[in-house]
């Protein structure tokens, strides 16, 4: 994990090899970040998330994102989401990107921009 600071905001960038396959994995990661310092969010890579995350019927994405909402903690997921053809997933990504807590971006720079803006 690497902590990046921008605009007086600290964001944790999770190592690409970290795998998240359960809600508990994400909660443990959030707790680790919380104890590292004053991070207000995290960046995680698409390939760190279990593929069930991108199949909305499993409910995995909803459970994960609910935790970020509950704790008012920001998340950016970095990757190329064009490989997914599900209309509901595309709509979900669109809605997230127009919200305030969860974002789907294509680079660390674009993720940092959105996570550190007021």
C-alpha positions, -999 to +999 in steps of 0.1 A: +000+000+000+012+035-009-003+067+006-005+096-019-013+131-006-029+158-029-048+190-019-042+181+018-060+148+013-044+114+018-055+085-004-043+049-001-033+032-033-037-006-028-011-029-043-023-045-075-016-080-061-041-076-032-072-097-039-106-088-026-130-118-028-153-111+001-169-082+020-148-091+050-116-087+028-127-052+020-136-043+056-102-056+068-085-034+041-105-004+051-095-009+088-058-012+078-061+020+059-079+038+087-051+029+111-024+040+087-033+076+091-059+101+079-068+087+046-102+096+033-103+071+005-086+044-015-077+034-050-080-002-060-073-019-093-100-037-112-081-069-113-079-070-075-116-074-073-132-108-077-151-111-110-183-115-090-180-078-082-188-070-119-218-094-120-244-072-103-267-102-098-244-116-071-249-085-049-212-084-041-207-049-055-237-036-036-225-050-003-190-036-008-202-002-019-226+000+011-196-003+034-181+028+017-213+047+021-217+036+058-182+048+067-183+079+043-151+066+027-143+072-009-133+046-034-119+047-070-116+015-090-090+018-118-093-003-149-107-008-184-144-015-180-152-017-217-149-055-217-182-057-197-213-057-219-240-057-192-262-026-196-270-027-159-233-026-150-227+002-174-256+021-159-242+013-124-207+027-134-223+058-148-243+064-117-213+059-094-192+083-115-219+110-110-220+104-073-197+115-045-181+083-030-174+056-056-158+061-090-146+040-119-116+056-136-089+046-160-058+060-142-044+068-108-042+105-119-079+107-128-088+088-096-067+111-075-084+141-091-119+129-082-110+116-048-093+148-037-118+173-050-143+189-027 
